[in-house]
Amino acid sequence: GHEQLLKMMEERMMDVEQKLRLVKRLLQDKVNQLKEQLSKNTKADAMVKDLYVENAQLLKALEMTEQRQKTAERKNYLLEEKIANLNRIVKNLATPSFSS
């Protein structure tokens, strides 16, 4: 009975060791998977930061472009007014004066 008990304990110990090896392998796979995910997340985070910076630069460029457009529109309006005034002057000069 004593040797049989010893043999059963030994088999149980081997079974436990096999299960522990399996669990260790599964845990290592999970660790590798998480490391890979962390690497992907780090790259994605860097890309998001780059896009955020690029977006801020594009917004600034858009604001400057809109400001230039407003300035150009104001200058265009003033030039059109000057042309209209010059046309009136030319028309007045070209119209013969009957009072003289």
C-alpha positions as CSV (number, residue, x, y, z in Angstrom):
1,G,0.0,0.0,0.0
2,H,2.8,2.4,0.8
3,E,4.5,2.0,-2.6
4,Q,1.2,2.3,-4.4
5,L,0.4,5.5,-2.6
6,L,3.9,6.8,-3.5
7,K,3.3,5.9,-7.1
8,M,-0.1,7.6,-7.2
9,M,1.4,10.7,-5.6
10,E,4.2,10.7,-8.2
11,E,1.7,10.4,-11.1
12,R,-0.3,13.2,-9.6
13,M,2.8,15.3,-9.2
14,M,3.7,14.7,-12.9
15,D,0.1,15.6,-14.0
16,V,0.3,18.8,-11.9
17,E,3.7,19.6,-13.5
18,Q,2.3,19.0,-17.0
19,K,-0.7,21.3,-16.3
20,L,1.7,24.0,-14.9
21,R,3.8,23.8,-18.1
22,L,0.7,24.2,-20.1
23,V,-0.5,27.2,-18.0
24,K,3.0,28.7,-18.3
25,R,2.9,28.4,-22.1
26,L,-0.5,29.9,-22.3
27,L,0.6,32.8,-20.0
28,Q,3.7,33.4,-22.2
29,D,1.5,33.5,-25.3
30,K,-0.8,36.0,-23.6
31,V,2.3,38.1,-22.6
32,N,3.5,38.1,-26.2
33,Q,0.1,39.0,-27.4
34,L,-0.1,41.9,-25.0
35,K,3.4,43.1,-25.9
36,E,2.4,43.2,-29.5
37,Q,-0.8,45.1,-28.7
38,L,1.2,47.6,-26.6
39,S,3.6,48.1,-29.5
40,K,0.7,48.7,-31.9
41,N,-1.0,51.1,-29.4
42,T,2.2,53.0,-29.0
43,K,2.5,53.4,-32.8
44,A,-1.1,54.4,-33.1
45,D,-0.7,57.0,-30.3
46,A,2.3,58.5,-32.1
47,M,0.3,58.7,-35.3
48,V,-2.6,60.4,-33.5
49,K,-0.2,63.0,-32.0
50,D,1.3,63.6,-35.4
51,L,-2.1,64.1,-36.9
52,Y,-3.1,66.4,-34.1
53,V,-0.1,68.6,-34.8
54,E,-0.7,68.5,-38.6
55,N,-4.3,69.4,-38.1
56,A,-3.3,72.4,-36.0
57,Q,-0.9,73.6,-38.7
58,L,-3.6,73.1,-41.4
59,L,-6.1,75.1,-39.3
60,K,-3.6,77.9,-39.0
61,A,-2.9,77.9,-42.7
62,L,-6.6,78.0,-43.4
63,E,-7.1,81.0,-41.1
64,M,-4.3,82.8,-42.8
65,T,-5.7,82.0,-46.2
66,E,-9.2,83.2,-45.2
67,Q,-7.6,86.4,-43.9
68,R,-5.8,87.0,-47.2
69,Q,-9.1,86.3,-49.0
70,K,-10.9,88.9,-46.9
71,T,-8.1,91.4,-47.6
72,A,-8.2,90.7,-51.3
73,E,-12.0,91.1,-51.3
74,R,-11.7,94.5,-49.6
75,K,-9.0,95.7,-52.0
76,N,-11.1,94.5,-54.9
77,Y,-14.2,96.4,-53.6
78,L,-12.1,99.6,-53.3
79,L,-10.7,99.2,-56.8
80,E,-14.2,98.7,-58.2
81,E,-15.3,101.9,-56.4
82,K,-12.4,103.8,-57.9
83,I,-13.2,102.4,-61.4
84,A,-16.8,103.5,-61.0
85,N,-15.7,107.0,-59.9
86,L,-13.2,107.2,-62.8
87,N,-15.9,106.1,-65.3
88,R,-18.2,108.9,-63.9
89,I,-15.4,111.4,-64.3
90,V,-14.7,110.3,-67.9
91,K,-18.4,110.3,-68.7
92,N,-18.7,113.8,-67.3
93,L,-15.6,115.0,-69.3
94,A,-16.9,113.4,-72.5
95,T,-20.3,114.9,-72.2
96,P,-20.3,118.3,-74.1
97,S,-21.2,121.2,-71.9
98,F,-23.9,123.3,-73.3
99,S,-23.6,126.0,-70.7
100,S,-20.3,127.3,-72.0
